[in-house]
Amino acid sequence: MIVMMLFLFAFGSAIGSFLNVVIYRMTRGESFVYGRSYCDHCKRQLAWYENIPLLSFLALRGRCRTCHKRIDASYPLIEAITGVMFVWWYLIGFTFFQLARAPFTYLQPAFWLVVGIIFILVFFIDLFKYVIPDVLVVVLSVLALMYRSALLIAGIFQPYDYWMAIASAFGFSLLFYALVRITKGRGMGLGDVKFMFPLGLILGFPQTILAVYLAFIIGAVVAVALLVARKKKFGQVVPFAPFLILGSVLSLIWGEPLLSWYFGLL
């Protein structure tokens, strides 16, 4: 098992390295399909041994080999997060999300792994550039709708739950759109409105409510911390998609216990 964990962490870190390229180039309007990696500062193309996930960053002590400027710490961070996600998927997630009926025995874990990868992309792209690419929203929406529909056709998903997921997708998108109009875009952007659609499909009801509630709570705490630390000034925008993703992950993993605890207080 330890060998498998190490392999999955290394493989996940390699995927994270590719995600770094996607995040960096999508935020700059560049193609992530063609072209070799290069230094952000001096633009020198990197050799293969400078692209080994995590190890190259440690060997180079976090600096470019040529210009000696610091390599952004987000690169090894994303590689490590992706590696840990793959290990978690193998140890816990593969069992947590697994259905016994074929072909969902394999399709369900694969679906959630892809969702996790897209979550990482949206999280950091919005964090760095305050934008959620439409292509990621469309891909996630199509995948979620196809997956939920397949579960419904197979009889695994109940019609009520299916239509409540559809209602959550449209309902919260409309709610967020109303918030954008009321706040004139100061609270959140249209990207958050679009992103709520696939989140509603993925989470369903009432987990979507919990995810949004947690997102606002976490966002408020982080915003206050940034104001106190003078990292942000009052009125400055804070990207909201990272909080939506954190709220969604918490809702997916601990949704039922959290909802039971909350309703038990009423």
C-alpha positions in Angstrom: 0.0 0.0 0.0 2.9 2.4 0.8 4.4 1.8 -2.6 1.0 2.6 -4.2 0.6 5.7 -2.1 4.1 7.0 -3.1 3.3 6.2 -6.8 0.0 8.0 -6.7 1.5 11.0 -4.9 4.3 11.2 -7.6 1.8 10.7 -10.4 -0.6 13.3 -8.8 2.3 15.7 -8.4 3.1 15.3 -12.1 -0.5 16.1 -13.0 -0.2 19.1 -10.7 2.8 20.2 -12.6 0.7 20.2 -15.8 -2.1 22.0 -14.0 0.5 24.7 -13.2 1.1 25.1 -16.9 -2.7 25.3 -17.6 -3.3 27.8 -14.8 -0.3 30.0 -15.8 -1.1 30.1 -19.5 -4.9 30.3 -19.3 -4.5 33.4 -17.1 -2.3 34.9 -19.8 -4.2 33.9 -22.9 -1.5 31.4 -24.0 -1.9 27.9 -25.3 -1.1 25.2 -22.7 -0.9 22.5 -25.5 2.1 23.8 -27.3 5.4 25.2 -26.1 7.8 24.2 -23.4 7.8 25.6 -19.9 9.9 28.7 -19.2 11.0 30.9 -16.4 8.4 33.6 -15.4 11.2 36.2 -15.1 13.9 35.6 -17.7 11.7 33.5 -20.1 14.4 30.9 -20.5 13.1 27.5 -21.5 13.5 25.0 -18.7 15.4 21.7 -19.0 13.6 18.5 -18.2 15.4 18.2 -14.9 14.1 21.6 -13.8 10.5 20.4 -14.3 10.5 17.4 -11.9 7.6 18.0 -9.5 8.6 19.3 -6.1 12.1 17.9 -6.3 13.3 20.5 -8.8 12.0 23.3 -6.6 13.8 21.9 -3.6 17.0 21.3 -5.6 17.0 24.8 -7.0 16.1 26.2 -3.5 13.1 28.0 -5.0 15.1 30.1 -7.5 15.6 30.1 -11.2 19.0 28.5 -12.2 19.7 31.4 -14.6 18.4 34.7 -13.2 18.2 33.5 -9.6 14.8 35.1 -9.0 12.4 33.4 -6.8 10.1 30.7 -8.2 6.5 31.3 -7.1 5.6 29.1 -4.2 2.3 28.3 -5.8 4.0 25.9 -8.2 5.1 23.3 -5.6 2.0 24.0 -3.6 -0.3 23.0 -6.4 1.8 20.0 -7.2 1.7 18.9 -3.5 -2.1 19.5 -3.3 -2.7 17.4 -6.4 -0.5 14.6 -5.1 -2.3 14.6 -1.8 -5.6 14.6 -3.6 -4.7 11.5 -5.6 -3.6 9.7 -2.4 -6.8 10.7 -0.6 -8.8 9.5 -3.6 -7.1 6.1 -3.3 -7.3 5.7 0.4 -10.7 7.3 1.2 -12.4 8.8 -1.8 -12.4 5.6 -3.9 -14.4 3.9 -1.2 -16.3 6.9 -0.1 -17.7 7.6 -3.5 -17.8 4.1 -4.8 -21.0 2.3 -6.1 -21.0 -1.5 -6.3 -23.0 -1.6 -9.6 -20.9 -1.8 -12.8 -19.9 0.3 -14.7 -20.2 2.9 -11.9 -17.7 1.0 -9.8 -15.1 2.8 -11.9 -17.0 5.7 -13.4 -18.0 7.2 -10.1 -14.4 7.5 -8.7 -13.2 8.7 -12.1 -15.9 11.4 -12.2 -15.0 12.7 -8.7 -11.3 12.7 -9.6 -12.0 14.9 -12.6 -14.2 17.2 -10.5 -11.3 17.5 -8.0 -8.9 18.5 -10.8 -11.3 21.1 -12.2 -11.8 22.5 -8.7 -8.1 23.0 -8.3 -7.9 24.8 -11.7 -10.9 27.1 -10.8 -9.6 27.7 -7.3 -6.2 29.0 -8.4 -7.2 30.8 -11.6 -9.8 32.8 -9.7 -7.4 33.4 -6.8 -4.7 34.7 -9.1 -6.7 36.5 -11.8 -10.2 37.0 -10.4 -11.8 35.1 -13.3 -13.4 31.7 -13.8 -12.9 30.5 -17.4 -16.1 29.7 -19.2 -14.6 26.5 -20.7 -14.1 25.0 -17.2 -17.7 25.9 -16.2 -19.0 24.3 -19.4 -16.9 21.1 -19.1 -17.9 20.7 -15.4 -21.6 21.4 -16.2 -21.7 18.8 -19.0 -19.9 16.2 -17.0 -22.1 16.7 -13.9 -25.3 16.6 -16.0 -24.2 13.5 -17.9 -23.2 11.8 -14.7 -26.4 12.6 -12.8 -28.5 11.6 -15.8 -26.6 8.3 -16.1 -27.3 7.6 -12.4 -31.0 8.4 -12.9 -31.3 6.1 -16.0 -29.5 3.3 -14.0 -32.0 3.7 -11.2 -29.3 4.7 -8.7 -30.5 8.3 -8.5 -34.1 9.0 -7.5 -36.1 11.3 -9.8 -36.8 13.6 -6.9 -33.1 14.0 -6.1 -32.3 14.5 -9.8 -34.8 17.3 -10.3 -33.8 18.9 -7.0 -30.2 19.0 -8.2 -31.4 20.7 -11.4 -33.5 23.2 -9.3 -30.4 23.9 -7.1 -28.3 24.6 -10.2 -30.8 27.1 -11.7 -32.0 28.5 -8.3 -28.6 29.4 -6.9 -27.4 30.7 -10.3 -30.4 33.1 -10.3 -29.8 34.0 -6.6 -26.2 34.9 -7.3 -27.2 36.8 -10.4 -29.6 38.8 -8.2 -26.8 39.5 -5.7 -24.6 40.7 -8.6 -27.2 43.1 -9.8 -28.0 44.4 -6.3 -24.3 44.9 -5.3 -23.4 46.1 -8.9 -20.7 43.5 -9.1 -18.9 44.6 -5.9 -19.7 41.4 -4.0 -19.2 38.8 -6.7 -19.0 38.5 -10.5 -20.8 36.8 -13.3 -18.2 34.0 -13.2 -19.5 33.0 -9.7 -23.1 33.0 -11.1 -22.1 30.6 -13.9 -20.0 28.5 -11.5 -23.0 27.9 -9.3 -24.8 25.9 -12.0 -22.4 22.9 -12.0 -22.0 23.1 -8.3 -25.8 22.8 -7.9 -25.8 19.8 -10.2 -22.9 18.2 -8.3 -24.1 18.9 -4.7 -27.9 18.7 -5.1 -30.2 19.6 -2.3 -29.8 20.5 0.5 -26.0 20.2 0.2 -25.8 23.2 -2.1 -27.4 25.4 0.6 -24.8 24.2 3.1 -21.9 24.8 0.6 -23.0 28.4 -0.1 -23.5 29.0 3.7 -20.1 27.7 4.5 -18.6 29.7 1.6 -20.0 33.0 2.9 -18.8 32.1 6.5 -15.3 31.2 5.3 -15.1 34.2 3.0 -16.2 36.6 5.7 -13.5 35.2 8.1 -10.8 35.4 5.5 -11.9 39.0 4.4 -11.7 40.2 8.0 -8.3 38.6 8.5 -7.0 40.3 5.3 -8.3 43.6 6.5 -6.7 43.2 10.0 -3.4 42.1 8.4 -3.7 45.1 6.0 -3.4 42.8 3.0 -6.7 44.3 1.6 -8.5 47.6 2.0 -12.2 47.9 2.7 -14.1 47.7 -0.6 -11.4 45.7 -2.5 -12.6 42.6 -4.3 -11.8 39.1 -2.9 -12.2 36.2 -5.3 -15.2 34.1 -4.2 -14.8 30.9 -6.2 -12.1 29.5 -3.8 -14.6 29.8 -0.9 -17.4 28.2 -3.0 -15.0 25.3 -3.6 -14.0 24.9 0.0 -17.7 25.0 1.0 -18.5 22.4 -1.6 -15.7 20.1 -0.5 -16.8 20.4 3.1 -20.4 19.8 2.1 -19.5 16.7 0.1 -17.4 15.1 2.8 -19.2 16.1 6.0 -22.5 17.4 4.6 -24.8 14.9 6.4 -23.2 15.2 9.9 -23.1 19.0 9.6 -26.7 19.2 8.6 -27.7 16.8 11.3 -25.8 18.8 13.9 -27.4 22.1 12.7 -30.9 20.8 12.6 -30.3 19.2 16.0 -29.7 22.7 17.4 -33.1 24.0 16.2 
